[in-house]
Amino acid sequence: MFDATKLQRLRDRYANASGGDIHDPAFARVAALQFTDGDKRALPYAGAATLLDAPYRPDAADFVDFGGLDIALIGAPMDLGVTNRAGARLGPRAVRAVERIGPYEHALRMVPSAECKLADIGDVPFTSRYSLDQCHADLFSFYNRIKDAGVIPLTVGGDHSITASILRALGRDGPVGMVHIDAHCDTAGDYEGAKFHHGGPFRQAVLDGVLDPERTVQIGIRGNAEYLWEFSYDSGMTVIHAEDVEKHGIAAAIETARRVVGGGPVYVSFDVDGLDPAFAPGTGTPEIGGLTTREALELLRGLIGLDVIGGDVMEVAPQYDSTTNTAQAGAQMLFEILCLAVDALKARRAA
């Protein structure tokens, strides 16, 4: 029903207002981060591209404390461990090129960049583009320094073998739990003399004593490699197949994940092939029948409150995706993991 009084009130408030005039206190706080000069905002497509549009601090690694950062966004452009289509080495560059991720997470009502000292510190300094073993030595050394500095690392790969060396560093003082979203369990053994391949990082992490299989849940698992994942079951990992997510719902998967990992430190690892290739075709080992992007967002948001000590988004291979959807999805998942990490950081500070 038409209400002339209401219309006049809206005219009085908004008729001569600019786009930067926000009255709701929560929204105004977000707007203040974006509108620094009246109603002008930074051009999302201008300037140097960084992960989640964070400040660029390639110098941070020159300092023992990484420049006092709370959270470091890191590229790991290495894919020497792939078993099918190569190309994930270009993942960090593709995710950096995605505009307009954040700063506001509407479902969690968070502005994570306002709650921590955050920066994109560039890429892991690999000393060889040819040696997989040397790349993993470089990864372990670099993330050991990050661990020493007390910085939370959020990484964009690169192939999933990278996560094994990250976990070796982060779990060196005691095994951590993990929420792992993927089409594949990645718990196969050595192949052709190589243990650092992307099909086996989590077997390696358990055997290294840095990942607690009883506090590990793997979600979205499917495809023709199921016979390779015996280690997941034998070690006590909780495996939730993609069809189980469909059958029982995201809420059930969230409840299981929270129960399995409990209150201890947890790492969140997101392989974009956990998504159905309709949403993320740009990856090396696509498997149909996966999660939708909406399901993945709901799943990650349901992990809020866990003690997240790090995370990653792996296996974005942009050359197989002419739409850039995969990089877009990867960037958004990284943003959700950032929210989880910031929430955990605030909880640790308050404890």
C-alpha positions in Angstrom: 0.0 0.0 0.0 1.4 3.4 -1.0 2.6 5.4 2.0 3.3 9.1 1.3 4.8 9.7 4.7 7.3 6.8 4.2 8.2 8.1 0.7 8.9 11.6 2.1 11.1 10.1 4.8 13.1 8.2 2.2 13.4 11.3 0.1 14.6 13.3 3.0 17.3 10.7 3.8 18.4 9.6 0.3 17.4 12.0 -2.4 20.5 14.1 -2.1 22.8 11.5 -0.6 25.8 10.0 -2.4 26.6 6.3 -2.6 29.1 6.7 0.2 26.4 7.9 2.7 25.6 4.8 4.7 23.4 5.1 7.8 23.4 1.5 9.2 26.3 1.3 11.7 27.5 -2.1 10.5 27.3 -1.2 6.8 28.9 2.2 7.5 31.9 0.5 9.0 32.4 -1.5 5.9 31.8 1.6 3.7 34.4 3.6 5.6 37.0 1.0 4.4 36.0 1.6 0.8 35.1 5.3 0.5 38.2 7.3 1.5 37.3 10.4 -0.5 33.7 11.3 -0.5 31.9 8.8 -2.7 35.0 7.7 -4.6 36.4 4.2 -4.3 39.6 2.6 -5.5 39.2 1.1 -9.0 39.0 -2.6 -8.6 40.7 -3.2 -11.9 43.6 -0.8 -11.4 46.9 -1.1 -9.8 49.0 -4.3 -9.1 46.8 -7.4 -8.5 47.2 -9.1 -5.2 45.4 -11.9 -3.4 42.1 -10.6 -2.0 43.3 -7.1 -2.9 45.5 -7.1 0.2 48.4 -4.8 0.6 51.5 -6.1 -1.3 54.4 -6.7 1.1 57.1 -8.8 -0.7 59.6 -7.4 1.7 57.9 -9.1 4.7 59.9 -12.2 4.3 63.1 -10.2 4.9 62.1 -9.8 8.5 62.2 -12.4 11.2 58.7 -11.4 12.3 57.5 -11.0 8.7 56.9 -7.3 9.3 54.5 -7.9 12.2 51.9 -9.5 10.1 49.1 -11.6 11.6 48.2 -13.3 8.4 50.2 -13.8 5.2 48.7 -14.5 1.8 51.2 -16.5 -0.2 51.4 -17.8 -3.7 53.0 -21.2 -4.3 53.4 -21.5 -8.1 54.6 -25.1 -8.4 52.9 -28.1 -10.1 55.7 -30.6 -10.5 53.7 -33.1 -8.5 50.6 -33.4 -10.8 49.5 -36.8 -12.1 47.2 -35.6 -15.0 47.0 -32.1 -16.5 49.7 -29.6 -15.5 49.1 -25.9 -15.1 48.4 -25.2 -11.4 51.6 -23.3 -11.3 49.6 -20.4 -12.8 47.0 -20.6 -10.1 48.3 -17.8 -7.8 48.5 -15.4 -10.8 45.0 -16.2 -11.8 43.6 -15.8 -8.3 45.4 -12.5 -7.9 43.7 -11.3 -11.0 40.2 -11.7 -9.5 38.6 -8.4 -8.5 36.0 -7.6 -6.0 36.4 -10.3 -3.3 35.5 -8.8 0.0 36.0 -6.8 2.1 32.6 -7.8 3.5 31.4 -11.3 4.2 27.7 -10.9 4.4 26.7 -14.2 5.9 29.3 -14.0 8.7 28.9 -10.3 8.9 32.7 -9.9 9.0 35.3 -7.5 7.5 38.3 -9.7 8.1 40.9 -7.2 6.7 39.8 -4.8 9.4 40.5 -7.3 12.2 44.1 -8.2 11.5 47.3 -7.1 9.9 47.2 -8.8 6.5 49.3 -8.7 3.4 50.1 -10.6 0.2 53.8 -11.4 0.7 54.3 -12.7 -2.8 55.4 -16.2 -3.8 57.4 -18.9 -2.1 61.0 -18.4 -3.2 61.7 -21.6 -5.0 65.3 -22.2 -5.9 64.6 -24.7 -8.7 61.8 -24.9 -11.3 62.8 -28.5 -12.2 63.3 -30.4 -8.9 60.2 -31.5 -7.0 62.3 -32.5 -4.0 64.1 -29.2 -3.9 60.8 -27.3 -4.1 59.5 -29.2 -1.1 62.7 -28.4 0.8 62.1 -24.7 0.0 58.5 -25.0 1.1 59.4 -26.5 4.4 62.1 -23.9 5.1 59.8 -21.0 4.2 56.9 -22.2 6.3 59.1 -23.0 9.2 60.0 -19.3 9.2 56.4 -18.4 9.1 55.7 -20.7 12.0 58.5 -19.2 14.0 57.1 -15.7 13.4 53.6 -16.7 14.6 52.0 -15.8 11.3 49.0 -17.6 9.9 49.7 -18.7 6.3 47.0 -18.8 3.7 48.3 -20.2 0.5 47.2 -20.4 -3.1 48.8 -23.2 -5.2 50.1 -24.9 -7.1 49.4 -28.6 -6.8 48.2 -30.3 -3.6 51.6 -31.9 -2.8 52.5 -28.5 -1.4 50.3 -28.9 1.6 52.4 -31.8 2.9 55.4 -29.5 3.5 53.2 -26.7 4.9 51.8 -29.3 7.4 55.3 -30.5 8.3 56.1 -26.9 9.4 52.8 -26.0 11.1 52.5 -29.4 12.8 56.1 -29.7 14.0 55.2 -29.1 17.6 52.3 -31.6 17.5 49.9 -33.0 14.9 47.1 -30.8 13.8 43.5 -31.6 12.6 42.3 -30.9 9.1 39.1 -30.1 7.2 39.9 -31.2 3.6 37.5 -30.5 0.8 38.5 -32.4 -2.4 37.4 -34.9 -5.0 40.3 -37.1 -3.9 41.5 -38.2 -0.5 45.2 -37.7 -1.6 46.4 -40.5 0.7 48.1 -42.7 -1.9 51.6 -44.1 -1.6 54.8 -43.3 -3.4 54.8 -43.7 -7.2 57.8 -44.1 -9.5 60.2 -43.2 -6.7 58.3 -39.9 -5.8 56.6 -39.3 -2.5 56.0 -35.6 -3.2 53.1 -36.0 -5.6 49.7 -34.4 -5.3 47.9 -37.8 -4.8 49.6 -38.5 -1.4 50.3 -35.5 0.7 48.1 -36.5 3.6 49.5 -40.0 3.9 52.9 -38.4 4.1 51.7 -35.9 6.7 50.3 -38.6 9.0 53.4 -40.7 8.7 55.5 -37.6 9.5 53.5 -37.2 12.7 52.2 -33.7 11.8 48.6 -34.6 10.9 46.2 -36.4 13.3 44.1 -38.7 11.1 41.5 -39.1 13.9 41.0 -35.3 13.7 40.8 -35.2 9.9 37.7 -35.1 7.8 37.7 -35.3 4.0 34.6 -34.0 2.2 33.4 -34.3 -1.4 35.3 -37.4 -2.2 34.3 -39.2 -5.4 35.6 -40.6 -8.7 37.5 -43.5 -10.1 40.5 -43.3 -7.7 38.6 -44.5 -4.6 40.6 -47.7 -4.5 43.7 -45.7 -3.8 42.5 -44.2 -0.6 42.8 -47.2 1.7 45.1 -45.2 4.0 42.3 -42.8 4.8 40.1 -45.5 6.2 42.9 -47.5 7.9 44.3 -44.4 9.7 40.9 -43.3 11.0 40.2 -40.3 8.8 36.5 -39.5 8.3 35.5 -39.6 4.7 32.4 -38.0 3.4 31.7 -38.8 -0.2 30.0 -36.2 -2.5 26.9 -38.4 -2.7 26.7 -38.4 1.1 26.7 -34.6 1.1 23.7 -34.7 -1.3 21.9 -37.4 0.7 22.4 -36.0 4.2 22.9 -32.3 3.5 25.5 -29.7 4.2 24.4 -29.2 7.8 25.2 -32.9 8.6 28.6 -32.5 6.9 29.3 -29.4 9.0 28.2 -31.2 12.2 30.5 -34.1 11.4 33.4 -31.9 10.6 33.1 -29.9 13.8 32.8 -33.0 15.9 35.8 -34.7 14.3 38.3 -31.8 14.5 37.1 -30.7 17.9 38.6 -27.7 19.7 42.3 -28.2 18.7 44.3 -26.5 16.0 42.9 -27.2 12.5 44.1 -26.6 9.0 41.7 -26.1 6.1 42.7 -27.3 2.7 40.5 -26.7 -0.3 41.2 -28.3 -3.6 39.1 -26.7 -6.3 38.3 -30.1 -7.8 36.1 -30.6 -4.8 33.7 -28.4 -6.8 31.9 -29.9 -9.7 33.6 -29.0 -13.0 30.5 -27.2 -14.0 31.6 -24.6 -11.4 35.4 -25.1 -11.6 36.6 -26.7 -14.9 40.0 -25.1 -14.6 41.8 -27.9 -12.7 44.0 -30.8 -13.5 41.9 -33.7 -12.3 38.2 -32.8 -12.7 35.6 -35.2 -11.4 31.9 -34.7 -12.2 29.3 -34.9 -9.4 31.0 -32.5 -7.0 29.9 -29.7 -4.7 28.3 -26.6 -6.0 29.9 -23.3 -5.1 26.9 -22.5 -2.8 27.4 -25.7 -0.9 31.1 -25.1 -0.5 30.4 -21.6 0.8 27.9 -22.9 3.3 30.3 -25.6 4.4 33.2 -23.2 5.0 31.0 -20.7 6.8 29.8 -23.5 9.0 33.3 -24.0 10.3 33.4 -20.5 12.0 34.7 -20.8 15.6 37.2 -23.6 14.9 40.8 -22.9 15.9 42.1 -22.4 12.3 45.9 -22.0 12.1 46.3 -22.0 8.3 44.7 -22.9 5.1 45.0 -23.2 1.4 43.3 -23.2 -2.0 45.0 -25.6 -4.4 44.9 -26.9 -8.0 43.5 -23.8 -9.9 44.8 -24.4 -13.4 43.4 -21.4 -15.3 44.3 -22.4 -18.8 41.5 -25.0 -18.8 38.8 -22.4 -18.0 38.0 -19.7 -20.5 35.4 -18.2 -18.2 37.8 -17.6 -15.2 35.1 -19.2 -13.0 37.6 -21.5 -11.3 39.8 -18.6 -10.2 36.8 -16.7 -9.1 35.6 -19.6 -7.0 39.1 -20.1 -5.6 39.4 -16.5 -4.6 36.1 -16.6 -2.8 37.0 -19.8 -0.9 40.3 -18.2 0.1 38.3 -15.2 1.5 36.0 -17.6 3.5 39.1 -19.3 4.9 40.5 -15.9 5.8 37.3 -15.2 7.8 37.8 -18.4 9.7 41.4 -17.6 10.4 40.6 -14.1 11.6 37.9 -15.4 13.9 40.3 -17.9 15.4 43.0 -15.2 15.8 40.6 -13.0 17.7 39.6 -15.9 20.0 43.2 -16.7 20.8 43.9 -13.1 21.6 40.9 -13.0 23.9 41.8 -16.2 25.7 
